[in-house]
Structures are given as structure tokens and as C-alpha cells.
Amino acid sequence: MQIDFHHAVTYVLARIAGFPREEANVVAYASQYVDDAVDGGTISFLNGAMYERISSAHKMLDYRNFEALADHLVWVPFHFLPGNGGAPAGEDPPGPFVKKLVCRPDSPPARDLVRMVIEQRSRKHALHRLGITMHTYADTWAHQGFCGFAHEVNHATDIRSADGEPDQKLADKLRNYFVNAALPLGHGTVLSNPDKPYHVWSYVNGLGERVQRDNPRDFLDAADHMTRAMQRFRAGDADAAAPGIPAADRVLIEQFLVGIRNADEKERHAVWLAQIALGVFSFGAERVTYAGEGPGSWKAEALAEAKESADGMPYRPEFLRSNWKLFHDALQAHRFDVIHNILPEYGICVA
């Protein structure tokens, strides 16, 4: 999924779930920032303080650069959560081992992840962690059928559009990207097909199976599950009854998923923000913005837009309470829990 869903749609769902505007902003920003947090490493401050951050994405989603992208610490916990073939913890799905590693919508590991963030809702970074979890949870729908490892299961062929005709435009792009020259990683061999909300298509995967994809249906299902998860978060009960998306809002969301067909994700994002500003949803008219970097970004606010010298950054006590610092705290907690607490229960070791 891209910024239109991870930010704008997530904001809509958070408001529908009952979060106040400011809290919904935090959840939605954190969800999108998973794709924009591309820098890791240590920040040193002039007073001797230090902060270690991790990245949850890569600087450039270039499917030719397989070695740089094949990082289990990024792809698996944040974008391609293994689904264990839909089998519960302690059981293996039928078929080859890779079936355990392939991403599946609303899989048992994904539900465990949602439950964990609800149970940890009292932590200072809880809203940021919820946004990160909503990103990963949503991606289990968009990235279903692919895994975050370089594996032949990701090799897609005979890609066709909704009318059953070969997708020649994508085939031409693939030739330019040379993605077939190496073992595929993630959904590299179909480029952004899984991330476009309006797209209906099909392909044959590396196991020889014909896979039908209806992105609008999948994205709407993801939206409803995300809303229920956030309603349960607010209730503080992972098993609470949750109504999901109200009928009128659901009709609008489905209409926009299908009807906003701009190829550019930023253009789709702008259309969603415009609709939110018009007050078409049940929570009324609201102005929502997003700055992933530069002025107005979480990072700029946390570091007061100061430039790092050879001796370090200026330090302010407010840094400890900043959204940027809390996001990175949540990012580290999320990765640790996925890799060390959730996936081992399914017999999956990734790092």
C-alpha cells in the first residue's frame, strides 16, 4: 500500500474508530512514516546524550538492488509479515516451508501483533506503535502471496489485467527494471500492482498457481479489520465486540478506493485529503496534512531543525517527549516483538 492508504485512509479509520483528531493524526502519521523512516544509526548530542534509531524502509524501492533490500530486519517485521499459511501457532501448513513465510491477510501472526499492541496500550509510545501495527496489518492484505525473502515463490509470470489480457505495460516496465535477472524479493516482479487500491489483476506465482487479485475488495476488507482493531484498542480489550465501519462511511470508502485512479500515489493522497476537508465522512470536515521530512515533519520538530556538527546535535529536554523519538521507540519494540516473541511461536526464525 502507499501513502493514500497508509496515511489518509488510516486517518479516516482512526476517526471512525473514535480517536480524537490529534490522536488520529499520530496513528496515521506513524503508519505512513514506516515507509519514510529510511535512516538508521546513532544521533549524538552536544551534552553527551545519544539516541540509536532503526530504519523501517529503504531509501529507494529499487527492485534491481536485491542485496540492499534483502534485509530481514526491515521487510519481514514491517511489510511482509509471515502468515504461517493461516495455521495457528504450533502447526505447520501443508506444502513447502515457504508457505509459512508467505504474507497472508489477517493471519494468526498478524492477529497476535494486533493483540500485543492492545495489551501494551498504556505505554508512552502506544499510539505510535498502533500506527506502525496498522501499517503492517494493512500490508498483510496488499502483500499477500509474497514473502520478504528472496525466493522463487515471488516470481510472477503471465500477469494479466481485469479483462484477462496480458499486462503489456507492466511487462515493458519489468524489462527496463531487469527484475527477472535475479531471485525476486517481495512483490518486485509485479512492481506496484499490489499497492494500487483500484487495480484488479492476476498472475501465476513461482509455485505455478494462478492468483486472482481484487485490490478494491482486499483494501476494503483491510480497512474494516483495521477499524475493528482500533475500536478494540480504544476499549482496551482485544476480544471486545467491534462494529467496524458504519454503512455510510463504508460506501464512501469503497467508492474512493475504486474511483480514485490516479497512477501517482501522491495525487491519490491529495484527493483523499480533499475529501476529508470537504467533510464527506461521518466525523465532519477536518484539515489533515503530512510532512515526512523537512519543515513540519516529526524529525524536524524533535531536533528543532538543527544541523548536526562534528560534535553532535543541540539537545533539548523536549526530545524525550517528541513524536519522532516515541515513533522510533515504538519501531524498535515492534521489531523485537515480531522477531523474538511472535514468529518463534510459529517455528519461524528470521534474525
C-alpha positions as a Markdown table, in Angstrom:
| # | Residue | x | y | z |
|---|---|---|---|---|
| 1 | Met | 0.0 | 0.0 | 0.0 |
| 2 | Gln | 1.0 | 3.6 | -0.5 |
| 3 | Ile | 0.6 | 7.0 | 1.2 |
| 4 | Asp | -3.1 | 7.4 | 0.2 |
| 5 | Phe | -4.0 | 4.3 | 2.2 |
| 6 | His | -1.3 | 4.3 | 4.9 |
| 7 | His | -1.9 | 7.9 | 5.8 |
| 8 | Ala | -5.2 | 9.3 | 4.6 |
| 9 | Val | -7.3 | 6.1 | 4.8 |
| 10 | Thr | -5.8 | 5.2 | 8.2 |
| 11 | Tyr | -6.7 | 8.7 | 9.5 |
| 12 | Val | -10.3 | 8.2 | 8.3 |
| 13 | Leu | -10.5 | 4.8 | 10.0 |
| 14 | Ala | -8.9 | 6.1 | 13.3 |
| 15 | Arg | -11.5 | 8.9 | 13.4 |
| 16 | Ile | -14.3 | 6.4 | 12.7 |
| 17 | Ala | -12.9 | 4.2 | 15.4 |
| 18 | Gly | -13.4 | 7.1 | 17.9 |
| 19 | Phe | -9.9 | 8.6 | 18.2 |
| 20 | Pro | -9.9 | 12.4 | 18.7 |
| 21 | Arg | -8.3 | 14.4 | 15.9 |
| 22 | Glu | -4.8 | 14.7 | 17.5 |
| 23 | Glu | -4.6 | 11.0 | 18.4 |
| 24 | Ala | -5.8 | 10.0 | 14.9 |
| 25 | Asn | -3.1 | 12.3 | 13.4 |
| 26 | Val | -0.5 | 10.4 | 15.5 |
| 27 | Val | -1.7 | 7.0 | 14.4 |
| 28 | Ala | -1.9 | 8.0 | 10.7 |
| 29 | Tyr | 1.4 | 9.7 | 10.6 |
| 30 | Ala | 3.1 | 6.8 | 12.3 |
| 31 | Ser | 1.5 | 4.4 | 9.8 |
| 32 | Gln | 2.9 | 6.3 | 6.8 |
| 33 | Tyr | 6.2 | 7.1 | 8.5 |
| 34 | Val | 7.0 | 3.4 | 8.4 |
| 35 | Asp | 7.7 | 3.9 | 4.7 |
| 36 | Asp | 9.6 | 7.1 | 5.2 |
| 37 | Ala | 11.9 | 6.2 | 8.1 |
| 38 | Val | 14.8 | 5.3 | 5.9 |
| 39 | Asp | 17.7 | 6.3 | 8.1 |
| 40 | Gly | 19.2 | 4.3 | 11.0 |
| 41 | Gly | 22.2 | 4.9 | 13.2 |
| 42 | Thr | 23.1 | 6.9 | 16.2 |
| 43 | Ile | 22.4 | 10.6 | 16.9 |
| 44 | Ser | 24.9 | 12.2 | 19.2 |
| 45 | Phe | 24.0 | 15.4 | 21.2 |
| 46 | Leu | 26.3 | 18.1 | 22.3 |
| 47 | Asn | 25.6 | 17.4 | 26.0 |
| 48 | Gly | 26.8 | 13.8 | 25.6 |
| 49 | Ala | 23.4 | 12.2 | 25.2 |
| 50 | Met | 22.9 | 9.7 | 22.4 |
| 51 | Tyr | 19.9 | 8.0 | 20.7 |
| 52 | Glu | 20.0 | 4.9 | 18.5 |
| 53 | Arg | 17.3 | 4.6 | 15.8 |
| 54 | Ile | 16.5 | 2.0 | 13.3 |
| 55 | Ser | 15.0 | 2.2 | 9.8 |
| 56 | Ser | 11.8 | 0.5 | 8.7 |
| 57 | Ala | 12.2 | 1.2 | 5.0 |
| 58 | His | 14.8 | 1.7 | 2.3 |
| 59 | Lys | 15.8 | 5.0 | 0.6 |
| 60 | Met | 14.8 | 3.7 | -2.8 |
| 61 | Leu | 12.4 | 0.9 | -3.6 |
| 62 | Asp | 14.6 | -0.3 | -6.5 |
| 63 | Tyr | 13.8 | -3.9 | -7.2 |
| 64 | Arg | 17.1 | -4.3 | -9.1 |
| 65 | Asn | 19.1 | -3.8 | -5.9 |
| 66 | Phe | 18.3 | -7.1 | -4.3 |
| 67 | Glu | 21.2 | -7.2 | -1.9 |
| 68 | Ala | 20.5 | -3.8 | -0.4 |
| 69 | Leu | 16.8 | -4.6 | 0.0 |
| 70 | Ala | 17.1 | -8.2 | 1.3 |
| 71 | Asp | 17.1 | -7.2 | 4.9 |
| 72 | His | 15.0 | -9.4 | 7.2 |
| 73 | Leu | 15.0 | -6.7 | 9.9 |
| 74 | Val | 13.1 | -4.4 | 7.6 |
| 75 | Trp | 11.0 | -6.4 | 5.1 |
| 76 | Val | 9.7 | -9.1 | 7.4 |
| 77 | Pro | 8.6 | -7.2 | 10.6 |
| 78 | Phe | 7.2 | -4.2 | 8.8 |
| 79 | His | 6.0 | -5.1 | 5.3 |
| 80 | Phe | 5.8 | -8.8 | 4.7 |
| 81 | Leu | 4.7 | -10.4 | 8.0 |
| 82 | Pro | 4.8 | -14.2 | 7.5 |
| 83 | Gly | 1.4 | -15.7 | 7.7 |
| 84 | Asn | 2.2 | -19.4 | 8.6 |
| 85 | Gly | -0.1 | -20.5 | 5.8 |
| 86 | Gly | -3.1 | -19.4 | 8.0 |
| 87 | Ala | -2.3 | -22.2 | 10.5 |
| 88 | Pro | -2.3 | -21.4 | 14.3 |
| 89 | Ala | 0.8 | -21.3 | 16.4 |
| 90 | Gly | 2.4 | -24.8 | 16.8 |
| 91 | Glu | 1.1 | -26.1 | 13.5 |
| 92 | Asp | 2.6 | -26.1 | 10.0 |
| 93 | Pro | 0.6 | -25.5 | 6.8 |
| 94 | Pro | 0.7 | -28.2 | 4.1 |
| 95 | Gly | 3.2 | -27.8 | 1.4 |
| 96 | Pro | 6.7 | -26.5 | 1.2 |
| 97 | Phe | 8.3 | -24.5 | 4.1 |
| 98 | Val | 8.0 | -21.2 | 2.2 |
| 99 | Lys | 4.2 | -21.4 | 2.7 |
| 100 | Lys | 4.9 | -20.4 | 6.3 |
| 101 | Leu | 6.8 | -17.3 | 5.2 |
| 102 | Val | 4.3 | -16.0 | 2.7 |
| 103 | Cys | 2.3 | -13.0 | 3.8 |
| 104 | Arg | -1.5 | -13.7 | 4.3 |
| 105 | Pro | -4.3 | -11.3 | 5.2 |
| 106 | Asp | -5.3 | -11.2 | 8.8 |
| 107 | Ser | -3.1 | -14.2 | 9.6 |
| 108 | Pro | -2.7 | -15.7 | 13.1 |
| 109 | Pro | 0.7 | -13.9 | 13.5 |
| 110 | Ala | -1.0 | -10.6 | 12.4 |
| 111 | Arg | -3.8 | -11.1 | 14.9 |
| 112 | Asp | -1.1 | -11.8 | 17.6 |
| 113 | Leu | 0.6 | -8.5 | 16.6 |
| 114 | Val | -2.7 | -6.6 | 17.0 |
| 115 | Arg | -3.4 | -8.2 | 20.3 |
| 116 | Met | 0.0 | -7.3 | 21.6 |
| 117 | Val | -0.4 | -3.6 | 20.8 |
| 118 | Ile | -3.7 | -3.5 | 22.5 |
| 119 | Glu | -2.3 | -5.2 | 25.6 |
| 120 | Gln | 0.5 | -2.6 | 25.7 |
| 121 | Arg | -1.7 | 0.4 | 25.2 |
| 122 | Ser | -0.6 | 2.0 | 28.5 |
| 123 | Arg | 3.0 | 2.7 | 27.1 |
| 124 | Lys | 4.0 | 6.2 | 26.2 |
| 125 | His | 4.5 | 5.2 | 22.6 |
| 126 | Ala | 1.2 | 3.3 | 22.3 |
| 127 | Leu | -0.4 | 5.4 | 19.6 |
| 128 | His | 2.8 | 5.4 | 17.6 |
| 129 | Arg | 3.0 | 1.6 | 18.0 |
| 130 | Leu | -0.6 | 1.3 | 16.9 |
| 131 | Gly | 0.1 | 3.3 | 13.7 |
| 132 | Ile | 3.1 | 1.0 | 13.0 |
| 133 | Thr | 1.0 | -2.1 | 13.6 |
| 134 | Met | -1.8 | -0.7 | 11.3 |
| 135 | His | 0.8 | -0.3 | 8.6 |
| 136 | Thr | 2.0 | -3.9 | 8.9 |
| 137 | Tyr | -1.6 | -5.2 | 9.4 |
| 138 | Ala | -2.8 | -3.5 | 6.2 |
| 139 | Asp | 0.2 | -4.8 | 4.2 |
| 140 | Thr | -0.9 | -8.4 | 5.0 |
| 141 | Trp | -3.7 | -7.8 | 2.5 |
| 142 | Ala | -1.7 | -5.8 | -0.1 |
| 143 | His | 1.3 | -8.1 | 0.1 |
| 144 | Gln | -0.5 | -11.4 | 0.4 |
| 145 | Gly | 1.1 | -14.2 | -1.6 |
| 146 | Phe | 4.6 | -12.7 | -1.4 |
| 147 | Cys | 7.4 | -13.0 | 1.2 |
| 148 | Gly | 10.0 | -10.7 | 2.4 |
| 149 | Phe | 12.8 | -13.1 | 1.4 |
| 150 | Ala | 14.5 | -13.6 | -1.9 |
| 151 | His | 12.6 | -16.7 | -3.0 |
| 152 | Glu | 11.2 | -18.1 | -6.2 |
| 153 | Val | 7.6 | -18.0 | -4.8 |
| 154 | Asn | 7.8 | -14.3 | -5.5 |
| 155 | His | 8.5 | -14.9 | -9.2 |
| 156 | Ala | 5.3 | -13.7 | -11.0 |
| 157 | Thr | 4.6 | -14.6 | -14.7 |
| 158 | Asp | 1.7 | -14.3 | -17.1 |
| 159 | Ile | 0.5 | -11.1 | -15.4 |
| 160 | Arg | -3.0 | -10.1 | -16.7 |
| 161 | Ser | -5.4 | -7.2 | -16.3 |
| 162 | Ala | -9.0 | -7.4 | -15.2 |
| 163 | Asp | -10.2 | -8.3 | -18.7 |
| 164 | Gly | -7.8 | -11.2 | -18.9 |
| 165 | Glu | -5.5 | -9.6 | -21.4 |
| 166 | Pro | -1.7 | -9.7 | -20.8 |
| 167 | Asp | -0.5 | -6.6 | -19.0 |
| 168 | Gln | 1.9 | -5.4 | -21.7 |
| 169 | Lys | 2.6 | -2.1 | -20.0 |
| 170 | Leu | 3.9 | -3.8 | -16.9 |
| 171 | Ala | 5.9 | -6.3 | -19.0 |
| 172 | Asp | 7.7 | -3.4 | -20.6 |
| 173 | Lys | 8.5 | -1.9 | -17.2 |
| 174 | Leu | 9.8 | -5.2 | -16.0 |
| 175 | Arg | 12.2 | -5.4 | -18.9 |
| 176 | Asn | 13.5 | -2.0 | -18.0 |
| 177 | Tyr | 14.0 | -3.0 | -14.3 |
| 178 | Phe | 15.7 | -6.3 | -15.1 |
| 179 | Val | 13.8 | -7.9 | -12.2 |
| 180 | Asn | 13.8 | -11.3 | -13.9 |
| 181 | Ala | 17.6 | -11.4 | -13.8 |
| 182 | Ala | 17.7 | -12.3 | -10.1 |
| 183 | Leu | 15.8 | -14.2 | -7.5 |
| 184 | Pro | 12.8 | -12.0 | -6.8 |
| 185 | Leu | 12.3 | -10.2 | -3.5 |
| 186 | Gly | 8.8 | -9.2 | -2.2 |
| 187 | His | 6.5 | -8.2 | -5.0 |
| 188 | Gly | 9.3 | -7.0 | -7.2 |
| 189 | Thr | 8.2 | -8.9 | -10.2 |
| 190 | Val | 4.8 | -7.2 | -10.2 |
| 191 | Leu | 6.2 | -3.7 | -9.2 |
| 192 | Ser | 3.4 | -1.6 | -7.6 |
| 193 | Asn | 0.4 | -3.7 | -8.7 |
| 194 | Pro | -0.4 | -4.9 | -5.2 |
| 195 | Asp | -0.3 | -1.3 | -3.8 |
| 196 | Lys | -2.8 | 0.3 | -6.2 |
| 197 | Pro | -6.2 | 0.4 | -4.5 |
| 198 | Tyr | -8.2 | 0.4 | -7.7 |
| 199 | His | -6.4 | -2.4 | -9.5 |
| 200 | Val | -7.9 | -5.8 | -10.4 |
| 201 | Trp | -5.4 | -8.3 | -11.9 |
| 202 | Ser | -4.0 | -11.8 | -11.9 |
| 203 | Tyr | -0.6 | -13.6 | -12.2 |
| 204 | Val | 1.0 | -17.1 | -11.9 |
| 205 | Asn | 3.3 | -17.3 | -8.9 |
| 206 | Gly | 6.5 | -19.2 | -8.5 |
| 207 | Leu | 4.7 | -22.3 | -7.4 |
| 208 | Gly | 2.7 | -22.4 | -10.7 |
| 209 | Glu | -0.5 | -21.3 | -9.1 |
| 210 | Arg | -2.8 | -18.8 | -10.8 |
| 211 | Val | -3.6 | -16.0 | -8.3 |
| 212 | Gln | -6.5 | -13.7 | -8.7 |
| 213 | Arg | -6.2 | -10.2 | -7.1 |
| 214 | Asp | -9.1 | -7.8 | -6.5 |
| 215 | Asn | -7.4 | -4.9 | -4.7 |
| 216 | Pro | -10.5 | -2.8 | -4.0 |
| 217 | Arg | -12.1 | -5.8 | -2.3 |
| 218 | Asp | -8.9 | -6.5 | -0.3 |
| 219 | Phe | -8.3 | -2.9 | 0.7 |
| 220 | Leu | -11.9 | -2.5 | 1.9 |
| 221 | Asp | -11.6 | -5.7 | 3.9 |
| 222 | Ala | -8.3 | -4.5 | 5.4 |
| 223 | Ala | -10.0 | -1.1 | 6.3 |
| 224 | Asp | -12.8 | -2.8 | 8.1 |
| 225 | His | -10.4 | -5.1 | 10.1 |
| 226 | Met | -8.2 | -2.1 | 10.9 |
| 227 | Thr | -11.2 | -0.2 | 12.2 |
| 228 | Arg | -12.3 | -3.1 | 14.4 |
| 229 | Ala | -8.7 | -3.4 | 15.7 |
| 230 | Met | -8.6 | 0.3 | 16.6 |
| 231 | Gln | -12.0 | 0.2 | 18.3 |
| 232 | Arg | -10.7 | -2.7 | 20.4 |
| 233 | Phe | -7.6 | -0.7 | 21.2 |
| 234 | Arg | -9.8 | 2.2 | 22.5 |
| 235 | Ala | -11.8 | -0.3 | 24.5 |
| 236 | Gly | -8.6 | -1.8 | 25.9 |
| 237 | Asp | -9.9 | -5.3 | 25.1 |
| 238 | Ala | -8.5 | -7.4 | 22.3 |
| 239 | Asp | -11.7 | -9.5 | 22.3 |
| 240 | Ala | -14.2 | -6.7 | 22.6 |
| 241 | Ala | -17.2 | -6.6 | 20.2 |
| 242 | Ala | -16.4 | -4.0 | 17.5 |
| 243 | Pro | -18.9 | -2.7 | 14.9 |
| 244 | Gly | -16.3 | -1.8 | 12.2 |
| 245 | Ile | -17.0 | 0.8 | 9.6 |
| 246 | Pro | -20.6 | 2.3 | 9.6 |
| 247 | Ala | -22.5 | 1.7 | 6.4 |
| 248 | Ala | -22.5 | 5.2 | 5.0 |
| 249 | Asp | -18.7 | 5.6 | 5.6 |
| 250 | Arg | -18.1 | 2.2 | 4.1 |
| 251 | Val | -19.9 | 3.1 | 0.9 |
| 252 | Leu | -17.8 | 6.2 | 0.5 |
| 253 | Ile | -14.5 | 4.4 | 1.2 |
| 254 | Glu | -15.3 | 1.7 | -1.3 |
| 255 | Gln | -16.3 | 4.4 | -3.8 |
| 256 | Phe | -13.0 | 6.2 | -3.4 |
| 257 | Leu | -10.9 | 3.0 | -3.4 |
| 258 | Val | -12.4 | 2.1 | -6.8 |
| 259 | Gly | -12.8 | 5.6 | -8.2 |
| 260 | Ile | -9.6 | 7.4 | -7.4 |
| 261 | Arg | -7.5 | 6.0 | -10.2 |
| 262 | Asn | -4.5 | 8.4 | -10.3 |
| 263 | Ala | -1.4 | 6.3 | -11.0 |
| 264 | Asp | 0.7 | 8.6 | -8.8 |
| 265 | Glu | 0.2 | 7.8 | -5.1 |
| 266 | Lys | 0.7 | 11.4 | -4.0 |
| 267 | Glu | -2.1 | 12.5 | -6.4 |
| 268 | Arg | -4.4 | 9.9 | -4.8 |
| 269 | His | -3.3 | 11.1 | -1.4 |
| 270 | Ala | -4.2 | 14.7 | -2.3 |
| 271 | Val | -7.7 | 13.6 | -3.4 |
| 272 | Trp | -8.3 | 11.7 | -0.2 |
| 273 | Leu | -7.2 | 14.8 | 1.9 |
| 274 | Ala | -9.5 | 17.0 | -0.1 |
| 275 | Gln | -12.5 | 14.7 | 0.6 |
| 276 | Ile | -11.7 | 14.7 | 4.3 |
| 277 | Ala | -11.5 | 18.5 | 4.2 |
| 278 | Leu | -15.0 | 18.6 | 2.5 |
| 279 | Gly | -16.5 | 16.7 | 5.4 |
| 280 | Val | -17.9 | 13.8 | 3.5 |
| 281 | Phe | -17.2 | 11.3 | 6.3 |
| 282 | Ser | -19.2 | 10.9 | 9.5 |
| 283 | Phe | -16.7 | 12.8 | 11.7 |
| 284 | Gly | -17.1 | 16.0 | 9.7 |
| 285 | Ala | -14.7 | 18.4 | 7.9 |
| 286 | Glu | -11.1 | 18.4 | 9.0 |
| 287 | Arg | -7.8 | 19.6 | 7.6 |
| 288 | Val | -5.1 | 16.9 | 7.6 |
| 289 | Thr | -1.5 | 17.2 | 6.4 |
| 290 | Tyr | 1.6 | 15.1 | 6.3 |
| 291 | Ala | 5.2 | 16.0 | 6.0 |
| 292 | Gly | 7.6 | 13.1 | 6.0 |
| 293 | Glu | 10.7 | 15.2 | 6.0 |
| 294 | Gly | 11.7 | 18.9 | 6.3 |
| 295 | Pro | 9.7 | 21.7 | 8.0 |
| 296 | Gly | 6.7 | 20.4 | 9.8 |
| 297 | Ser | 8.0 | 16.8 | 10.0 |
| 298 | Trp | 8.3 | 14.9 | 13.3 |
| 299 | Lys | 12.1 | 14.7 | 12.8 |
| 300 | Ala | 12.4 | 18.5 | 12.3 |
| 301 | Glu | 10.2 | 19.2 | 15.4 |
| 302 | Ala | 12.2 | 16.7 | 17.5 |
| 303 | Leu | 15.6 | 18.1 | 16.6 |
| 304 | Ala | 14.4 | 21.7 | 16.2 |
| 305 | Glu | 15.6 | 21.6 | 12.6 |
| 306 | Ala | 19.2 | 22.0 | 13.9 |
| 307 | Lys | 22.1 | 20.9 | 11.8 |
| 308 | Glu | 24.5 | 18.3 | 13.1 |
| 309 | Ser | 28.0 | 19.4 | 13.6 |
| 310 | Ala | 31.1 | 17.3 | 14.1 |
| 311 | Asp | 30.5 | 17.4 | 17.8 |
| 312 | Gly | 26.8 | 16.5 | 17.6 |
| 313 | Met | 23.3 | 18.0 | 17.7 |
| 314 | Pro | 21.9 | 20.5 | 20.2 |
| 315 | Tyr | 19.9 | 18.8 | 22.9 |
| 316 | Arg | 16.5 | 19.8 | 24.3 |
| 317 | Pro | 14.7 | 18.1 | 27.1 |
| 318 | Glu | 11.5 | 18.1 | 24.9 |
| 319 | Phe | 13.3 | 15.5 | 22.7 |
| 320 | Leu | 12.3 | 12.7 | 25.1 |
| 321 | Arg | 8.6 | 13.5 | 24.5 |
| 322 | Ser | 8.8 | 14.2 | 20.8 |
| 323 | Asn | 6.7 | 12.2 | 18.3 |
| 324 | Trp | 9.8 | 11.3 | 16.4 |
| 325 | Lys | 11.6 | 9.8 | 19.4 |
| 326 | Leu | 8.4 | 7.9 | 20.5 |
| 327 | Phe | 7.9 | 6.6 | 17.0 |
| 328 | His | 11.4 | 5.2 | 16.9 |
| 329 | Asp | 10.9 | 3.7 | 20.4 |
| 330 | Ala | 7.8 | 2.0 | 19.1 |
| 331 | Leu | 9.6 | 0.9 | 15.9 |
| 332 | Gln | 12.2 | -1.0 | 18.0 |
| 333 | Ala | 9.6 | -2.5 | 20.2 |
| 334 | His | 7.5 | -3.7 | 17.2 |
| 335 | Arg | 10.5 | -5.3 | 15.5 |
| 336 | Phe | 11.7 | -7.0 | 18.7 |
| 337 | Asp | 8.2 | -8.4 | 19.4 |
| 338 | Val | 7.7 | -9.7 | 15.8 |
| 339 | Ile | 11.1 | -11.3 | 15.5 |
| 340 | His | 11.6 | -12.6 | 19.1 |
| 341 | Asn | 8.1 | -13.1 | 20.6 |
| 342 | Ile | 5.6 | -13.7 | 17.8 |
| 343 | Leu | 7.3 | -15.5 | 14.9 |
| 344 | Pro | 9.2 | -18.1 | 17.0 |
| 345 | Glu | 5.8 | -19.3 | 18.3 |
| 346 | Tyr | 5.1 | -20.4 | 14.7 |
| 347 | Gly | 8.5 | -22.0 | 14.2 |
| 348 | Ile | 9.8 | -19.1 | 12.2 |
| 349 | Cys | 13.3 | -17.7 | 12.8 |
| 350 | Val | 14.3 | -14.6 | 10.7 |
| 351 | Ala | 17.1 | -12.9 | 12.7 |
